[in-house]
């Protein structure tokens, strides 16, 4: 009798197990899209080309698989990132389900990357599949709670940064109205005869001009900060950024770099004008360069606001084109500065070209190397 009971219990367990698995209809096994980072090549390669690793990543297409779930089966001591943010770690082997519709509403992107890390990562014990899950007993808390907090923080931070920076723009426009319009006049910036009646009345490092250098740095830092908040792809990295670093820290760091760079640019122009005996071009050269930089900074910040409103779509989809536009802008600025200086002063073209090579062309090539990494 006891033997028969054991047999029925065993068969009943098999039935329940098969019933549970039957509810998981596999739509796609994401294992074939696993990637690992190749340190030598500095880009991602398929996992099967380098199976010995401590981290993998794979892309989830939210547009293609609606009303579905991402099923992750992981051993113990494994860590999972979504959108480069740590969302959970396993203390024991377990299976997690993520409703893709919920993820779509949280992230507002068409696709994102999931990363898995462990000091003893074994791909044979990890499963990542897209399924249709009929079981409504999956905890809503498990699916969305810890993710909602992260999404809200991101949106709140974007709003705070945007409002604070726009308030700063309003302050500068109110207290330095004439100088603000002189610096940010696109028409004046494109003329061959540059006019700096107000800016040139002060020394380049006098307080009003230092204030606008700080203003420029904050605009660029805010643009980098707000764009970084919506970047899902870990292969898309802004210049000077460190993987997984905080967006606020990135923005502050970029602002500090920009402020230091403008001061260094003034020193470089001063040294170059002394070396090539072109002292009279120093102020026109510097203010022409800085005015164009400030206009680009304001345009970049405005673009970052639009990008944030659309959930990062513009940067994520058009990053290569954005890089190309910035490269063309920097190259065009060099050409404009050449014609401005050549129009105002009479120089031998070779002499002026040599001066611009040392003060503009070489730094420009260094910038391209960093920005296009």
Secondary structure, 3 states (H helix, E strand, C coil): CHHHHHHHHHHHHHHHHHHHHHCEEEEEEHHHHCEEEECCCCEEEEHHHCCCCCEEEEEEECCCCCCCEEEEEECCCCEEEECCEEEEECCCCEEEEEEHHHHHHHHCCCEEEEEEECCCCCHHHCEEEEEEECCCCCCHHHHHHHHHHHHHHHHHHHHHHHHHHHHHHHHHHHHCHHHHHHHCCHHHHCCCCCCCCCHHHCCCCCHHHHHHHHHHHHHHHHHHHHHHCCCCCCCCCCCCCCCCCCHHHHHHHHHHHHHHHHHHHHHHHHHHHHHCCCHHHHHHHHHHHHHHHHHHHHHHHHHHHHHHHCCCHHHHHHHHHHHHHHHHHHHHHHHHHHHHHHHHCCCCHHHHHHHHHHHHHHHHHHHHHHHCC
